[in-house]
Amino acid sequence: MADRVLAIDQGTHSTRAILFDSDGQVICSAQQPVAVNRLSRSEVEQSPDEILQSMQAVVSRVLADPASRRGDIRCAGLATQRSSVLAWERAAGSPLSPVLSWQDRRAAADLATLGEHAQDIRRLTGLHLSPHYGAGKMHWLMHNNPAVTAANNDASLTLGPLASFLLRHLTDTGTDLVDDANASRTLLWNLAQRNWDSTLLGYFDIPAGVLPECRPIRSAFGNIVNESIPVTAVNGDQTAALYSQGRPATDTLYINIGTGAFALLPVNDPGSRPDELLAGISSSDHTTSDYYVEGTVNSAAAALNWAAERYRLTNIESSLPAWLDSITAPTLFINTLGGLGSPWWKEGPAAYFLDDEIPGEEAMVAVVESILFLIQANLDQLVPLNPTLGNIQISGGLANLDAVCQRLANLTGLHIHRPVQVEATARGIAWLAAGCPDSWRPGGSGATFTPADDAGLRARYAKFLEIVSGF
């Protein structure tokens, strides 16, 4: 088993590097913010150079920390935001395009022509035909970005998930590789065969030669450049978070609330699910694989940031607890920012408050409740899939707020458990990279929130569901 494990967590708004000891406890860490460029309601980009620099910077800072004992670091894992893609030049790895964010929907019109293949795409990939996923954005880049078009014409193009681009520069292999989890969010990867699919490539007109080589999530991806530290696991952020406390429990559903919010239920058979939900792969090696069913909320912390800018509010993190305690019956916020994910799969109208003449603090509480309502709409379909389900484990930034956890318990009627370490992605990818050790300790008992009667909250949810379902 690895003595020390380096975890790299590249998220929408920041990049972290965290070093864990052999018991899964944090030794040291570094974090650097990255910008998100919202060009329009449907166009969301990031700078590949900025993201790459942030990854290199946080890794360097952790390795330089005297507490790290550099020689004792035995392996590393990389987790990235899923469904974000870009193009780069194959020989040098130089970026040819911006990163088109997982929130980007610019390819929606192009995908409308593939409607007749939507069911086949869902059967092969486990995903809905949605512009949030990689294939539509890759197709858009090939036909709308001159540098990408030129590279494709002279056979020097690589297109792929952000994870592949970062892995290319993190390791010493000089080749373009991608893990199963990030490949699976492109609409080009076959969930059963665990590789790129020729039928899917044909639907989206993506040449097989421009894609990176697929490898299992737990594989040998090469050593970190100039270090004798092998990268032994690569995963998506939400799927890595499933493993933050070790092997997922069979009676627990997992919710991670970050820029978006995601509810994941481990399953043996990803094909047995409602049409409105997603299926995917969370862990794999060369012989085995683990699967999940997922509900997605496209705008969680992103919606809070949007509202804070609209109402010119500052110090949101320190103010939210008091607002949530004092405002118990806010207006409704119809949260369509980034489009409606599951179970509706619609863009919807522009986001709005049912009562627009409200103070900023009430608006923020309404946004928080909208996130919980969107989560609950997915739980309404996820919970029946597992009759033994009795608990929800919550993680992510908003999980730090007791009032959020308690409202979610009241709404779901289930116990909500919040581990001590709520930054689940980094710990999960570290556990996978370390070889899934049984010795990792949770690091404390955490907190459990017991459901209480809240008729007002349930009534607001019913009204919210009625409005959103009518779009």
C-alpha positions as CSV (number, residue, x, y, z in Angstrom):
1,M,0.0,0.0,0.0
2,A,1.2,3.5,-0.7
3,D,2.8,5.4,2.2
4,R,1.6,8.8,1.0
5,V,-0.8,9.6,-1.8
6,L,-1.0,12.9,-3.8
7,A,-4.5,13.9,-5.0
8,I,-5.0,16.5,-7.7
9,D,-8.6,17.8,-7.9
10,Q,-9.2,20.1,-10.8
11,G,-12.6,21.7,-10.4
12,T,-14.6,24.4,-12.1
13,H,-13.5,27.2,-9.9
14,S,-10.2,26.0,-8.5
15,T,-7.4,23.4,-8.6
16,R,-6.3,21.6,-5.4
17,A,-3.5,19.3,-4.5
18,I,-3.8,17.4,-1.3
19,L,-1.3,15.0,0.2
20,F,-2.8,12.1,2.3
21,D,-1.0,9.7,4.7
22,S,-1.3,6.0,4.8
23,D,-4.5,6.3,6.9
24,G,-6.2,8.7,4.6
25,Q,-5.6,11.8,6.7
26,V,-4.5,15.2,5.2
27,I,-0.9,16.1,5.6
28,C,-0.7,19.3,3.5
29,S,-2.5,21.0,0.6
30,A,-2.5,23.9,-1.8
31,Q,-5.3,25.5,-3.8
32,Q,-5.4,28.0,-6.7
33,P,-8.5,29.6,-8.2
34,V,-9.3,29.5,-11.9
35,A,-11.6,31.8,-13.9
36,V,-14.8,30.9,-15.7
37,N,-15.7,33.0,-18.7
38,R,-19.4,33.2,-19.4
39,L,-19.7,34.6,-22.9
40,S,-23.4,34.1,-23.1
41,R,-26.2,32.1,-21.6
42,S,-25.1,29.1,-23.6
43,E,-21.3,29.7,-24.0
44,V,-19.0,29.0,-21.0
45,E,-15.3,28.7,-21.5
46,Q,-12.1,28.4,-19.5
47,S,-8.4,28.9,-20.3
48,P,-6.5,25.7,-20.8
49,D,-3.2,27.5,-20.0
50,E,-4.6,28.9,-16.8
51,I,-5.9,25.5,-15.7
52,L,-2.7,23.8,-16.6
53,Q,-0.6,26.4,-14.8
54,S,-2.8,26.1,-11.7
55,M,-2.3,22.3,-11.6
56,Q,1.4,22.6,-12.0
57,A,1.6,25.3,-9.3
58,V,-0.4,23.4,-6.6
59,V,1.5,20.2,-7.2
60,S,4.8,22.1,-6.9
61,R,3.7,23.8,-3.7
62,V,2.7,20.5,-2.0
63,L,5.9,18.8,-3.1
64,A,7.9,21.7,-1.7
65,D,6.2,21.6,1.6
66,P,8.6,20.3,4.3
67,A,5.7,18.2,5.7
68,S,5.3,16.3,2.5
69,R,8.4,14.1,2.8
70,R,8.7,13.9,-0.9
71,G,10.5,10.6,-1.0
72,D,7.6,8.9,0.8
73,I,5.0,9.8,-1.9
74,R,4.3,6.5,-3.6
75,C,1.6,7.4,-6.1
76,A,-0.8,10.1,-7.3
77,G,-4.4,10.4,-8.6
78,L,-6.0,13.0,-10.9
79,A,-9.7,14.0,-10.8
80,T,-11.2,16.6,-13.1
81,Q,-14.5,18.3,-14.0
82,R,-16.3,15.9,-16.3
83,S,-17.7,16.8,-19.7
84,S,-15.3,19.8,-20.3
85,V,-13.4,19.3,-23.5
86,L,-10.8,21.0,-25.7
87,A,-8.5,20.5,-28.7
88,W,-4.7,20.4,-28.7
89,E,-1.8,19.8,-31.0
90,R,-0.7,16.2,-30.8
91,A,3.1,16.5,-31.0
92,A,3.6,19.3,-28.5
93,G,0.4,19.2,-26.5
94,S,-0.3,22.9,-27.1
95,P,-3.9,23.9,-26.8
96,L,-5.8,24.9,-30.0
97,S,-9.0,26.0,-28.3
98,P,-10.5,27.2,-25.1
99,V,-11.8,24.6,-22.7
100,L,-15.5,24.3,-23.5
101,S,-17.0,23.9,-20.0
102,W,-19.3,21.1,-18.9
103,Q,-21.8,24.0,-18.5
104,D,-21.5,25.0,-22.2
105,R,-24.6,24.4,-24.4
106,R,-23.5,26.0,-27.7
107,A,-23.9,22.8,-29.6
108,A,-27.7,22.4,-28.8
109,A,-28.8,23.4,-32.3
110,D,-26.4,20.9,-33.9
111,L,-27.6,18.1,-31.7
112,A,-31.2,18.7,-32.7
113,T,-30.4,16.9,-36.0
114,L,-29.6,13.7,-34.1
115,G,-32.9,13.3,-32.4
116,E,-33.7,10.1,-34.3
117,H,-30.6,8.5,-32.8
118,A,-31.3,9.7,-29.2
119,Q,-32.5,6.3,-27.9
120,D,-29.6,4.5,-29.5
121,I,-27.2,7.0,-28.0
122,R,-28.7,6.5,-24.6
123,R,-28.6,2.7,-24.9
124,L,-24.9,2.7,-25.8
125,T,-23.6,5.5,-23.5
126,G,-26.0,5.7,-20.5
127,L,-26.4,9.4,-21.2
128,H,-29.0,11.6,-22.7
129,L,-28.3,13.4,-26.0
130,S,-27.3,16.7,-24.4
131,P,-25.0,19.6,-25.4
132,H,-23.5,19.4,-21.9
133,Y,-21.5,16.3,-22.9
134,G,-18.4,16.3,-25.0
135,A,-19.3,15.1,-28.5
136,G,-21.4,18.0,-29.5
137,K,-18.7,20.5,-28.3
138,M,-16.0,18.5,-30.1
139,H,-18.0,18.6,-33.4
140,W,-18.5,22.3,-32.9
141,L,-14.8,22.9,-32.5
142,M,-13.9,21.0,-35.6
143,H,-16.3,23.1,-37.7
144,N,-16.0,26.5,-36.1
145,N,-12.5,26.9,-34.8
146,P,-10.0,27.5,-37.7
147,A,-7.0,26.2,-35.7
148,V,-8.8,23.0,-34.9
149,T,-10.0,22.5,-38.5
150,A,-6.5,23.1,-39.8
151,A,-5.0,20.6,-37.3
152,N,-7.6,18.0,-38.3
153,N,-6.7,18.5,-42.0
154,D,-3.0,17.9,-41.4
155,A,-3.6,15.0,-39.0
156,S,-2.0,16.8,-36.0
157,L,-5.2,17.1,-33.9
158,T,-6.2,15.6,-30.5
159,L,-9.7,16.2,-29.2
160,G,-10.7,15.0,-25.7
161,P,-11.8,15.6,-22.2
162,L,-9.9,18.1,-20.0
163,A,-8.5,15.2,-18.0
164,S,-6.6,13.9,-21.0
165,F,-5.0,17.3,-21.7
166,L,-3.9,17.7,-18.1
167,L,-2.6,14.1,-17.9
168,R,-0.6,14.7,-21.1
169,H,1.3,17.6,-19.3
170,L,1.3,16.0,-15.8
171,T,3.1,12.8,-16.8
172,D,6.2,11.9,-18.8
173,T,4.6,9.5,-21.3
174,G,4.3,12.0,-24.2
175,T,1.1,10.3,-25.3
176,D,-2.6,11.2,-25.1
177,L,-4.5,9.0,-22.6
178,V,-7.9,9.2,-21.0
179,D,-9.7,7.2,-18.2
180,D,-13.0,5.4,-18.6
181,A,-14.9,7.8,-16.4
182,N,-14.1,11.0,-18.3
183,A,-14.3,9.2,-21.7
184,S,-17.8,8.1,-20.7
185,R,-19.0,11.7,-20.6
186,T,-18.3,12.4,-24.2
187,L,-21.3,10.5,-25.8
188,L,-18.6,8.6,-27.8
189,W,-17.8,5.9,-25.3
190,N,-19.6,2.6,-25.1
191,L,-20.6,1.8,-21.5
192,A,-20.7,-2.0,-22.1
193,Q,-17.6,-2.3,-24.2
194,R,-15.6,0.3,-22.3
195,N,-14.1,2.0,-25.4
196,W,-14.8,4.4,-28.2
197,D,-17.7,3.3,-30.3
198,S,-17.7,3.4,-34.1
199,T,-21.4,3.9,-34.3
200,L,-21.3,6.9,-31.9
201,L,-18.3,8.4,-33.7
202,G,-20.3,8.2,-36.9
203,Y,-23.3,10.0,-35.4
204,F,-21.1,12.9,-34.4
205,D,-18.7,12.8,-37.3
206,I,-15.7,12.5,-35.0
207,P,-12.7,10.7,-36.5
208,A,-11.4,7.9,-34.2
209,G,-7.8,9.1,-34.8
210,V,-8.2,12.4,-33.0
211,L,-9.2,10.8,-29.7
212,P,-6.9,9.8,-26.8
213,E,-6.4,6.1,-25.9
214,C,-8.8,4.8,-23.3
215,R,-7.6,3.2,-20.1
216,P,-9.3,1.9,-17.0
217,I,-9.7,4.4,-14.1
218,R,-7.1,2.5,-12.0
219,S,-4.2,2.1,-14.4
220,A,-0.5,3.0,-14.9
221,F,-0.7,6.5,-16.6
222,G,3.0,7.3,-16.3
223,N,5.1,9.2,-13.8
224,I,4.7,12.9,-12.8
225,V,7.2,14.9,-14.9
226,N,10.6,15.0,-13.2
227,E,9.4,12.9,-10.3
228,S,9.4,9.2,-9.5
229,I,5.7,9.4,-8.6
230,P,3.4,7.2,-10.7
231,V,-0.1,8.4,-11.5
232,T,-2.2,5.3,-10.8
233,A,-5.8,6.6,-11.0
234,V,-7.7,9.2,-13.1
235,N,-11.4,9.8,-12.6
236,G,-14.1,12.4,-12.9
237,D,-14.8,14.6,-9.9
238,Q,-18.2,13.4,-9.0
239,T,-17.4,9.7,-9.5
240,A,-14.2,10.0,-7.5
241,A,-16.3,11.6,-4.7
242,L,-18.2,8.3,-4.3
243,Y,-15.1,6.8,-2.8
244,S,-14.3,9.5,-0.2
245,Q,-14.9,7.2,2.7
246,G,-13.7,4.0,1.0
247,R,-16.1,1.5,-0.7
248,P,-19.6,2.9,-1.1
249,A,-22.2,1.5,1.2
250,T,-25.0,-0.5,-0.4
251,D,-27.7,1.4,1.6
252,T,-26.5,4.9,0.9
253,L,-27.1,7.5,-1.8
254,Y,-24.3,10.1,-2.4
255,I,-24.9,13.8,-3.1
256,N,-22.1,16.2,-3.9
257,I,-23.0,19.9,-4.1
258,G,-20.4,22.1,-5.8
259,T,-20.8,24.3,-8.9
260,G,-23.5,21.8,-9.9
261,A,-25.1,19.2,-7.7
262,F,-25.0,15.5,-8.4
263,A,-26.8,12.5,-6.8
264,L,-25.2,9.1,-7.4
265,L,-26.5,5.7,-6.5
266,P,-24.1,2.7,-6.9
267,V,-25.8,-0.1,-8.8
268,N,-24.9,-3.5,-10.2
269,D,-26.9,-3.1,-13.4
270,P,-26.8,0.4,-14.9
271,G,-29.4,-0.6,-17.5
272,S,-32.2,-0.9,-14.8
273,R,-33.1,2.8,-14.4
274,P,-35.7,5.3,-15.4
275,D,-35.2,6.9,-18.8
276,E,-34.7,10.3,-17.2
277,L,-31.6,9.4,-15.3
278,L,-28.0,8.7,-16.3
279,A,-25.7,5.7,-15.9
280,G,-22.0,5.6,-15.9
281,I,-18.8,4.0,-14.6
282,S,-17.2,5.1,-11.3
283,S,-14.2,2.7,-11.0
284,S,-12.5,0.2,-13.2
285,D,-9.3,-1.8,-13.7
286,H,-8.5,-4.2,-16.5
287,T,-10.9,-6.9,-15.2
288,T,-13.6,-5.2,-13.1
289,S,-15.8,-2.1,-13.1
290,D,-18.3,-0.3,-10.8
291,Y,-21.4,1.5,-12.0
292,Y,-23.8,4.1,-10.8
293,V,-27.1,5.8,-11.7
294,E,-27.1,9.6,-11.5
295,G,-29.3,12.6,-11.3
296,T,-27.7,16.0,-12.2
297,V,-28.4,19.6,-11.3
298,N,-26.6,22.0,-13.6
299,S,-26.4,25.0,-11.3
300,A,-25.8,24.9,-7.6
301,A,-23.0,27.1,-6.3
302,A,-23.0,28.7,-9.7
303,A,-26.6,29.9,-9.0
304,L,-25.6,31.4,-5.7
305,N,-22.8,33.3,-7.5
306,W,-25.2,34.5,-10.1
307,A,-27.6,35.8,-7.4
308,A,-24.9,37.4,-5.4
309,E,-23.8,39.4,-8.5
310,R,-27.3,40.4,-9.3
311,Y,-28.0,41.7,-5.7
312,R,-24.4,42.9,-5.3
313,L,-23.9,40.8,-2.2
314,T,-20.5,40.1,-0.6
315,N,-19.3,37.8,2.2
316,I,-21.8,35.1,1.1
317,E,-20.2,32.2,2.9
318,S,-20.2,33.9,6.3
319,S,-23.7,35.4,5.8
320,L,-25.6,32.4,4.5
321,P,-25.9,30.5,7.8
322,A,-27.7,33.4,9.5
323,W,-30.0,34.0,6.5
324,L,-30.9,30.3,6.3
325,D,-31.8,30.3,10.0
326,S,-33.9,33.5,9.9
327,I,-35.7,33.2,6.6
328,T,-37.9,30.1,6.8
329,A,-40.5,30.8,4.0
330,P,-38.7,32.4,1.0
331,T,-40.2,32.9,-2.4
332,L,-39.4,30.4,-5.1
333,F,-36.4,30.7,-7.4
334,I,-37.0,28.9,-10.7
335,N,-33.4,27.7,-11.2
336,T,-32.9,27.1,-15.0
337,L,-29.4,28.4,-15.0
338,G,-27.4,26.2,-17.3
339,G,-30.6,24.5,-18.4
340,L,-32.6,21.9,-16.6
341,G,-30.7,18.6,-16.3
342,S,-32.4,15.4,-15.1
343,P,-35.2,14.5,-15.0
344,W,-36.4,17.1,-17.5
345,W,-33.6,17.6,-20.0
346,K,-34.8,21.0,-21.2
347,E,-33.3,24.4,-21.4
348,G,-36.3,26.1,-19.9
349,P,-36.9,29.9,-19.7
350,A,-34.4,32.3,-18.2
351,A,-34.1,31.9,-14.4
352,Y,-36.4,34.0,-12.3
353,F,-37.8,34.6,-8.8
354,L,-41.6,34.2,-8.3
355,D,-41.5,37.4,-6.4
356,D,-38.9,39.7,-7.8
357,E,-39.4,42.5,-5.2
358,I,-37.4,40.8,-2.4
359,P,-34.2,41.6,-0.5
360,G,-31.0,40.0,-1.4
361,E,-30.8,37.7,1.6
362,E,-34.2,36.2,0.8
363,A,-33.1,35.7,-2.8
364,M,-30.1,33.7,-1.6
365,V,-32.2,31.5,0.6
366,A,-34.6,30.9,-2.3
367,V,-31.6,29.9,-4.5
368,V,-30.5,27.4,-1.8
369,E,-33.9,25.9,-1.7
370,S,-34.1,25.7,-5.5
371,I,-30.9,23.5,-5.4
372,L,-32.5,21.2,-2.9
373,F,-35.7,21.0,-4.9
374,L,-33.8,20.1,-8.0
375,I,-32.0,17.4,-6.1
376,Q,-35.2,16.1,-4.6
377,A,-36.8,15.8,-8.1
378,N,-34.0,13.4,-8.9
379,L,-34.3,11.5,-5.6
380,D,-37.9,10.9,-6.4
381,Q,-36.7,8.6,-9.1
382,L,-33.4,7.3,-7.5
383,V,-34.7,6.2,-4.1
384,P,-37.1,3.5,-5.5
385,L,-34.2,1.8,-7.3
386,N,-32.8,0.6,-3.9
387,P,-35.4,-0.7,-1.4
388,T,-32.7,-0.9,1.3
389,L,-31.8,2.8,1.0
390,G,-31.8,4.6,4.3
391,N,-29.1,7.2,4.2
392,I,-27.7,10.0,2.2
393,Q,-24.0,11.0,2.4
394,I,-23.5,14.6,1.5
395,S,-20.3,16.4,0.4
396,G,-19.2,19.6,-1.4
397,G,-19.0,23.2,-0.3
398,L,-22.7,23.7,0.6
399,A,-22.6,20.6,2.7
400,N,-20.7,22.7,5.3
401,L,-24.0,24.5,6.1
402,D,-26.0,22.8,8.8
403,A,-29.2,24.4,7.6
404,V,-28.7,23.0,4.1
405,C,-28.2,19.5,5.5
406,Q,-31.2,19.8,7.8
407,R,-33.5,21.2,5.1
408,L,-32.5,18.3,2.8
409,A,-33.2,15.8,5.6
410,N,-36.7,17.4,6.1
411,L,-37.4,17.3,2.4
412,T,-36.2,13.7,1.7
413,G,-37.3,12.1,4.9
414,L,-33.9,10.4,5.1
415,H,-31.0,10.8,7.4
416,I,-28.3,13.0,6.0
417,H,-24.7,12.1,7.0
418,R,-21.9,14.7,6.6
419,P,-18.4,13.3,6.9
420,V,-15.7,15.3,8.6
421,Q,-14.0,15.7,5.3
422,V,-16.5,17.2,2.9
423,E,-14.1,17.8,0.1
424,A,-14.9,14.3,-1.2
425,T,-13.3,14.3,-4.6
426,A,-9.7,14.6,-3.5
427,R,-10.0,11.9,-0.8
428,G,-11.8,9.6,-3.2
429,I,-9.2,9.8,-6.0
430,A,-6.5,9.3,-3.4
431,W,-8.1,6.2,-2.1
432,L,-8.4,4.8,-5.7
433,A,-4.8,5.7,-6.5
434,A,-3.6,4.0,-3.3
435,G,-5.1,0.7,-4.4
436,C,-8.4,0.9,-2.4
437,P,-6.9,0.2,1.0
438,D,-9.1,-1.1,3.8
439,S,-7.0,0.7,6.4
440,W,-8.2,4.3,5.6
441,R,-10.0,5.8,8.5
442,P,-13.0,8.1,8.1
443,G,-11.2,10.8,10.2
444,G,-14.1,11.3,12.6
445,S,-17.8,10.6,13.1
446,G,-19.0,13.6,11.2
447,A,-22.6,14.8,11.7
448,T,-26.0,13.2,11.1
449,F,-29.2,15.2,10.4
450,T,-32.5,13.6,11.3
451,P,-35.6,14.4,9.3
452,A,-38.1,16.8,11.0
453,D,-41.6,17.8,9.9
454,D,-41.5,20.9,7.6
455,A,-44.8,21.2,5.8
456,G,-43.9,24.6,4.4
457,L,-40.8,23.3,2.7
458,R,-42.7,20.4,1.2
459,A,-45.4,22.8,-0.1
460,R,-42.8,25.0,-1.7
461,Y,-41.3,22.0,-3.3
462,A,-44.6,20.9,-4.7
463,K,-45.2,24.3,-6.2
464,F,-41.7,24.4,-7.6
465,L,-42.2,21.0,-9.2
466,E,-45.5,22.0,-10.7
467,I,-43.9,25.1,-12.4
468,V,-40.8,23.4,-13.7
469,S,-42.6,20.4,-15.0
470,G,-44.9,22.7,-17.0
471,F,-42.1,24.0,-19.2
